[in-house]
Amino acid sequence: MFSKTTEYALRATIYIAQKGTRDDKLGIDEIAKAIDSPKPFTAKILQMLTRDKIVSSTRGPNGGFYFTAQAKKLPAIAILKAVNDEGVLKRCILGLRECSQKNPCPMHAEYKEIRGQLNNLFEKKTIGSLVEKMNNQRFFIGNSVK
């Protein structure tokens, strides 16, 4: 359902929010390995997340990626917007361009309800709440377990 870009952006954001601080920044090699993503692709995604101020970064020998307390308050939908994929929560499940109440696909009615629930989830779930789940329970997002 989500593009690889979106999947990796979600994983990277959660990983950096969980592990990266202003004093303990994360390098791209560590992030790519932890989320099981190719390094060049990870770099491109991190550039988008940094541009939209979801992830913070500094350059240089002590540089890397980290997360601020303010960014943890952002809703998960901010990640989708940063990678230009928030439309996934509005599209037809069959990929039709003209799917509406007037011209519905065979799954329109049922998926409309599910799509609404997904929208609600991404609007209400904060990045910080996802990190809390990672810290308090046994969830994983790639090669890193808890």
C-alpha positions in Angstrom: 0.0 0.0 0.0 2.8 2.4 0.9 5.7 3.1 -1.4 9.2 2.0 -0.3 10.1 5.6 0.3 7.2 6.0 2.7 8.0 2.7 4.5 11.7 3.6 4.9 10.8 7.2 6.0 8.5 5.9 8.7 11.1 3.4 9.9 13.9 5.9 9.8 11.9 8.6 11.7 11.0 6.2 14.4 14.6 4.8 14.7 16.1 8.3 14.9 13.4 9.6 17.3 14.2 6.6 19.6 18.0 6.7 19.4 19.2 10.0 18.2 19.8 13.1 20.4 21.6 16.3 20.0 24.4 14.9 22.0 24.3 11.4 20.5 23.7 11.8 16.7 23.3 8.9 14.4 25.2 8.3 11.1 23.6 7.3 7.9 25.3 3.9 7.9 23.8 3.0 11.3 20.3 4.2 10.2 20.3 2.4 6.9 21.4 -0.9 8.6 18.9 -0.6 11.4 15.9 0.0 9.1 17.2 -2.5 6.5 17.3 0.1 3.7 19.9 0.8 1.0 22.3 3.6 2.1 21.8 5.9 -1.0 18.0 5.6 -0.7 18.2 6.3 3.0 20.3 9.4 2.4 17.6 10.7 -0.1 14.8 10.0 2.4 16.7 11.7 5.3 17.2 14.8 3.1 13.4 15.0 2.7 12.8 14.5 6.4 15.4 17.1 7.3 14.0 19.6 4.8 10.6 19.4 6.5 12.1 19.7 9.9 11.0 16.2 11.1 14.6 15.1 11.6 17.4 17.4 12.5 21.0 17.1 11.3 24.4 18.6 11.6 27.4 18.3 9.3 31.0 17.6 10.1 33.0 15.1 12.1 30.6 15.1 15.0 27.6 15.4 12.7 24.6 13.1 12.2 20.9 12.9 12.6 18.9 13.4 15.7 15.4 14.2 17.0 14.1 17.1 19.0 11.4 17.0 21.7 9.3 19.3 19.6 9.5 17.0 16.5 8.2 14.1 18.7 4.9 15.9 19.0 4.4 15.8 15.2 1.7 13.5 13.9 2.8 10.5 11.8 1.1 12.1 8.7 3.9 14.7 8.7 6.2 11.9 7.5 4.0 11.1 4.6 3.8 14.7 3.7 7.5 15.1 3.8 8.0 12.3 1.2 5.0 13.6 -0.8 2.9 10.5 -0.2 0.0 11.7 1.9 -2.2 11.0 -1.2 -1.9 7.3 -0.4 -4.6 7.9 2.3 -6.9 9.3 -0.3 -6.4 7.0 -3.4 -8.6 4.3 -4.7 -7.4 0.9 -3.4 -7.5 -0.5 -6.9 -5.5 2.5 -8.2 -8.2 4.0 -10.3 -8.0 7.7 -11.1 -11.8 8.1 -11.2 -13.1 6.4 -8.1 -15.8 8.2 -6.2 -19.2 7.9 -4.7 -20.6 8.6 -8.2 -18.3 6.2 -10.0 -17.1 3.7 -7.4 -14.8 0.7 -7.8 -16.1 -2.6 -6.5 -14.3 -2.0 -3.2 -15.1 1.7 -2.7 -17.7 1.5 0.0 -15.8 -0.9 2.3 -12.4 0.8 1.7 -13.8 4.3 2.3 -14.3 3.3 5.9 -10.9 1.7 6.2 -9.3 4.8 4.5 -11.0 7.0 7.1 -9.6 4.9 9.9 -6.1 5.1 8.4 -6.3 8.8 8.0 -7.4 9.1 11.6 -4.5 6.9 12.8 -1.9 9.0 10.9 -3.4 12.3 12.1 -3.7 11.3 15.8 -0.6 9.1 16.3 2.4 11.2 17.2 6.0 10.2 16.4 6.6 10.3 20.2 3.8 7.8 20.8 5.4 5.4 18.3 8.7 5.7 20.1 7.1 5.0 23.4 5.7 1.8 22.0 9.2 0.8 20.9 10.6 1.6 24.3 7.9 -0.1 26.4 7.1 -3.2 24.3 8.8 -5.6 22.0 8.3 -4.0 18.5 10.8 -3.8 15.7 11.3 -1.7 12.6 14.0 -3.5 10.7 17.3 -5.0 11.9 16.9 -3.4 15.3 14.8 -5.1 17.9 13.7 -2.7 20.6 
